[in-house]
Amino acid sequence: MKIVLIEDEQYITEALEFLFMQQGWSVVCHNDGATAAALIKAEAPAIVVLDIMILNKNGLDVLRELREDEATAALPVLMLTAKGQATDRAAAELAGATQFMTKPFANAELVDTIRTLTS
């Protein structure tokens, strides 16, 4: 399974990439919101793990862009963010997030959520 991870914190990116690779999943990491949707469309992943606070364009705008494109409209998108207020969750749901998780997170819960969303 291929995952596209859109995250701009280097340590989180490295930790998640390691975690996902331990599961036997391939991972494409990217940190720029301005080019994220094009990369996601080109990579055709099984799921996208997307942060809200990323470089050049926020994750909610990236998510809206994905939902407006027929090729990515149904793609599972897990919002994984430190922004855990009810308003953040509501904004993510309104933009079309498949699932919403806050940082910090339990590795096992994240892996289980990804498996559920891609099965």
C-alpha positions as CSV (number, residue, x, y, z in Angstrom):
1,M,0.0,0.0,0.0
2,K,1.2,3.5,-0.8
3,I,0.7,6.4,1.6
4,V,1.4,10.1,0.8
5,L,2.4,11.9,3.9
6,I,2.1,15.7,3.8
7,E,3.8,17.0,6.9
8,D,6.4,19.9,7.4
9,E,7.8,18.9,10.8
10,Q,11.0,16.9,9.9
11,Y,11.0,14.8,13.1
12,I,7.3,13.8,12.7
13,T,7.9,13.0,9.0
14,E,10.8,10.8,9.9
15,A,8.9,9.0,12.7
16,L,5.8,8.4,10.6
17,E,7.8,7.3,7.6
18,F,9.6,4.7,9.8
19,L,6.3,3.6,11.4
20,F,4.6,3.1,8.0
21,M,7.6,1.3,6.5
22,Q,7.6,-1.1,9.5
23,Q,4.1,-2.0,8.3
24,G,5.4,-2.8,4.8
25,W,3.8,0.3,3.3
26,S,5.5,2.6,0.8
27,V,5.6,6.2,1.8
28,V,6.0,9.4,-0.2
29,C,6.8,12.4,2.0
30,H,6.1,15.9,1.0
31,N,6.0,19.2,3.0
32,D,4.7,21.9,0.6
33,G,1.0,22.6,0.5
34,A,1.3,24.5,-2.8
35,T,2.3,21.4,-4.7
36,A,0.7,18.7,-2.5
37,A,-2.5,18.1,-4.6
38,A,-0.5,17.7,-7.8
39,L,1.9,15.2,-6.1
40,I,-1.0,13.3,-4.6
41,K,-2.7,13.0,-8.0
42,A,0.5,11.8,-9.6
43,E,1.3,9.3,-6.9
44,A,-2.2,7.8,-6.7
45,P,-1.9,6.6,-3.1
46,A,-4.3,4.4,-1.2
47,I,-4.5,7.1,1.5
48,V,-3.2,10.6,2.3
49,V,-2.1,11.6,5.8
50,L,-2.3,15.4,5.8
51,D,-1.4,18.0,8.4
52,I,-3.3,21.3,8.6
53,M,-0.3,23.5,9.3
54,I,2.1,23.0,6.3
55,L,4.2,25.2,4.2
56,N,2.7,27.6,1.6
57,K,-0.9,26.4,1.7
58,N,-2.8,25.0,4.6
59,G,-3.9,21.4,4.7
60,L,-7.6,22.3,4.6
61,D,-7.1,24.1,1.3
62,V,-5.2,21.1,0.0
63,L,-8.1,18.9,1.1
64,R,-10.6,21.1,-0.7
65,E,-8.5,20.9,-3.8
66,L,-8.5,17.1,-3.6
67,R,-12.2,16.9,-3.1
68,E,-12.9,19.2,-6.1
69,D,-10.9,17.0,-8.5
70,E,-12.8,13.9,-9.8
71,A,-9.5,11.8,-9.7
72,T,-9.1,12.4,-5.9
73,A,-12.6,13.2,-4.7
74,A,-13.1,9.8,-3.0
75,L,-9.5,9.3,-1.8
76,P,-9.3,8.6,1.9
77,V,-7.6,11.6,3.7
78,L,-6.6,11.3,7.4
79,M,-6.1,14.8,8.9
80,L,-3.3,14.4,11.5
81,T,-2.8,17.7,13.3
82,A,-1.9,19.4,16.5
83,K,-4.9,21.7,16.0
84,G,-7.4,19.7,18.0
85,Q,-10.1,22.2,18.9
86,A,-13.7,21.4,18.0
87,T,-13.6,24.2,15.4
88,D,-10.6,22.6,13.7
89,R,-12.3,19.2,13.6
90,A,-15.5,20.8,12.2
91,A,-13.4,22.7,9.5
92,A,-11.7,19.4,8.5
93,E,-15.0,17.6,8.3
94,L,-16.5,20.4,6.2
95,A,-13.5,20.3,3.9
96,G,-14.0,16.6,3.4
97,A,-11.7,14.8,5.7
98,T,-12.3,11.1,6.0
99,Q,-11.0,10.9,9.5
100,F,-9.4,13.4,12.0
101,M,-6.7,12.6,14.6
102,T,-4.8,14.9,16.8
103,K,-1.1,14.9,17.8
104,P,0.2,13.5,19.9
105,F,-1.2,10.1,18.8
106,A,-0.7,6.5,19.7
107,N,1.2,4.6,16.9
108,A,-1.1,1.6,17.1
109,E,-4.2,3.8,16.8
110,L,-2.8,5.5,13.8
111,V,-1.9,2.2,12.1
112,D,-5.3,0.8,12.9
113,T,-7.1,3.9,11.5
114,I,-5.1,3.7,8.3
115,R,-5.9,0.0,7.9
116,T,-9.6,0.7,8.5
117,L,-9.7,3.5,6.0
118,T,-8.0,1.5,3.3
119,S,-9.8,-1.8,3.7
